[in-house]
Amino acid sequence: MKHQRHPQSFRRMWGWPIALGVLTAVGLVSALFSEGGAGDVLAWFALGIPVAVCAWFGWGKKG
């Protein structure tokens, strides 16, 4: 049997975890280098969205 590569399966499997990782990195960098204002707002949203997604999939899907 010949092994077939599916580029869409890589994106399908790892697309959202990579996007959440990039969003977390942006939030951490923004929190480190901002002095208030829009940088703090960006950090809150960029770090809050991955937490909300984890809570949604961790607690939301029962049974």
GUDO-901849 format. One record per residue (C-alpha): residue number from 1; x, y, z; chain. Coordinates in Angstrom, 2 decimals. Example, Ala and Ser with C-alpha at 12.3 -4.5 7.8 and 13.67 -1.06 7.14 Angstrom:
<lodos>
1_12.30_-4.50_7.80_A
2_13.67_-1.06_7.14_A
</lodos>
This chain:
<lodos>
1_0.00_0.00_0.00_A
2_1.36_3.35_-1.01_A
3_1.57_6.04_1.65_A
4_-0.35_9.12_0.57_A
5_0.31_12.59_1.88_A
6_-2.63_14.82_2.60_A
7_-1.60_18.42_3.14_A
8_-5.09_19.36_4.25_A
9_-5.04_16.74_6.99_A
10_-1.98_18.45_8.55_A
11_-3.75_21.79_8.48_A
12_-6.93_20.22_9.77_A
13_-5.18_18.53_12.67_A
14_-2.70_21.24_13.66_A
15_-4.26_24.46_12.36_A
16_-6.14_25.48_15.48_A
17_-3.43_24.47_17.99_A
18_-0.87_26.46_16.01_A
19_-3.23_29.44_15.78_A
20_-3.84_29.33_19.54_A
21_-0.09_29.06_20.17_A
22_0.62_32.08_17.98_A
23_-2.19_34.01_19.68_A
24_-0.75_33.13_23.10_A
25_2.74_34.23_22.03_A
26_1.36_37.53_20.73_A
27_-0.45_38.06_24.03_A
28_2.63_37.31_26.11_A
29_4.85_39.62_24.06_A
30_2.22_42.34_24.18_A
31_1.91_41.97_27.96_A
32_5.67_42.13_28.41_A
33_6.33_45.17_26.26_A
34_3.20_47.28_26.65_A
35_2.88_50.14_29.07_A
36_-0.89_50.14_29.33_A
37_-3.54_51.19_26.87_A
38_-4.06_49.20_23.68_A
39_-1.20_46.81_24.42_A
40_-2.85_45.64_27.62_A
41_-6.19_45.23_25.86_A
42_-4.49_43.19_23.14_A
43_-2.78_41.05_25.79_A
44_-6.07_40.41_27.60_A
45_-7.82_39.30_24.44_A
46_-4.87_37.34_23.06_A
47_-4.42_35.45_26.34_A
48_-8.10_35.19_27.15_A
49_-9.20_33.56_23.92_A
50_-7.05_30.40_24.33_A
51_-8.23_30.08_27.95_A
52_-11.85_30.41_26.82_A
53_-11.32_27.81_24.09_A
54_-9.73_25.39_26.57_A
55_-12.57_25.93_29.03_A
56_-15.14_25.43_26.28_A
57_-13.67_22.15_25.10_A
58_-12.62_21.00_28.58_A
59_-15.85_21.60_30.43_A
60_-18.38_22.10_27.68_A
61_-18.35_18.72_26.01_A
62_-19.69_16.13_28.41_A
63_-21.13_12.84_27.32_A
</lodos>
